[in-house]
Amino acid sequence: MNEIRKWLVPARVNLIGDHTDYSGGLAMPIAINKGITVKARLREGERTHVWSMGQTADFDRLGREHVTGWLAYVAGVAWALNERGIQAPALDIVIESDIPVGAGLSSSAALTCGIALAMTSFAGYPATPTEIALLGAKAENDYVGAPTGLLDQFSVCFAQADHALLLDFSQPEPQVTPVEAKWAEAGLTLAVIDTASRHNHATGGYGTRRQEVESAAASLGLEQLSSVGLDQIVSLTDPVLKSRTQPVFTENARVRGAAKALRDQRWDLFGTMLTASHNSLCEDFQVSCPELDLAVESALARGALGARMTGGGFGGCAIALIEPERVDELRSMLEALFDARDWPKPNVFVTPPTNGAHQLP
């Protein structure tokens, strides 16, 4: 009864391919060196107790009561398991995290997948990484109400150290192909710029963009917008739907190009793909913000080979492929620029591609 089990679930950075998962397209993320640790043990009774960042709460172990706020991401997993016919046992759960919440680094997916690992383990159910990812997505989509795709959950469950993941969402079960990421051998690093501007996918503009993508697909008679052809884009008369469709079409081509550049270690080309992706998301998909645009512009000005916003947008983080010795210069530059605009202080850190979710000793 007192056995404690622990899991580490990383955050993720999407190198390229945002807003393409729910449209049946391609994306290429990595896991990073920040994450959530979930510690759990069995308890008696019908309620699961949770401790997280100084807060304590509890809920019906089967998720039969609806809760809100941060606890919904935990209770939602119990509900999703119950929907699958798997009864989660009552647990004591402690959650520790160094992922900035709302920064576009997939803290919610790391949390739901970590809870799914704990609950299935103590339920005696040998869940596969795909099942863990789908349970986390179901909790977030159908219980919490955040209309996300499957990018985040598959990223944190399947990630491999020193690799990116080429994810293909054209099939009901996404296809996962690891791609070696050797930029460190070329004297480069991936800088993550947390702009401290925040978003909420459950209530923010992300849901609107997804509705627009679905409307564009419906107007063209497509099941998935990523299968759109250039002639179909030209035929769209609604300017908003056309502007949302164009980046879905071009982003898939950029992901393919970026994956090839990564394999061939053509870093200038890889960086060009990153920057082109940001410009498209900014101008056509309109999911960037002034803080993200300034972060990208500053990184390029400091010599980055490429830079872009990452995640769903409307705030959060940008990434830059840059020489390690330029990172401190970039940090100082951004701190001064943000301070001059009375914006919160940004945080810049570097990360290698790391392993996905796993149980700790």
Buried (B, 14 or more C-beta within 10 A) or exposed (E): EEEEBBBBBBBBBBBBBBBBBBBBBBBBBBBBBBBBBBBBBBBEEEEBBBBBEEEEBBBBBBBEEEBEEBBBBBBBBBBBBBBBEBEBBBBBBBBBBEBBEBBBBBBBBBBBBBBBBBBBBBBEBEBEBBBBBBBBBBBBBBBBBBBBBBBBBBBBBBBBEBBBBBBBBBEEEBEBEBBEBBBBEBEBBBBBBBBBBBBBBBEBBBBEBBEBBBBBBEBBEBEBBBBBEEEBBEEBEEEEBBBBBBBBBBBBEBBBBBBBBBBEBBBEBBBBBBBBBBBBBBEBBBBBBEBBBBBBBBBBEBEBBBBBBBBBBBBBBBBBBBBEEBBEBBBEBBBEBBEEEEBEEBBBBBBBBBBBBEEEE
